[in-house]
Amino acid sequence: MNLLRRYQRYAVVVMRIFRWDLQLHFFWGFILTLLGVYWAPLYASGIIVTIVKEGLDLWSKKLWSWDDVWLGIIGSFLALGYLYTQDVFMVSL
């Protein structure tokens, strides 16, 4: 088996575990939190947007998805951890 086929097989396994919508929630939480470097209130935006979006889903579709919430929160916390390790965390403690 060559390298390309192995990577394709790994991609199929990853896509079965982490669907597109879960990846989207993770990256929205991650990227919105990274924007906190430019304006401090945006540090909380990843979590806030995740909760608001799920609230709107509950209102419109009568469905609350905990997978979406957890992936959005994990993305936000990973972004905060990344910013903290890079010494660009703007809020003074």
KARATA-V463427 format. One record per run of one state. SS is the DSSP state (2 for helix, 1 for strand, 0 for the rest). FROM is the first residue (numbers start at 0). TO is the last residue. If there is no record, write none. Layout:
ss=(SS SS)
from=(FROM FROM)
to=(TO TO)
This chain:
ss=(0 2 0 2 0 2 0 2 0)
from=(0 2 17 19 37 39 61 65 85)
to=(1 16 18 36 38 60 64 84 92)
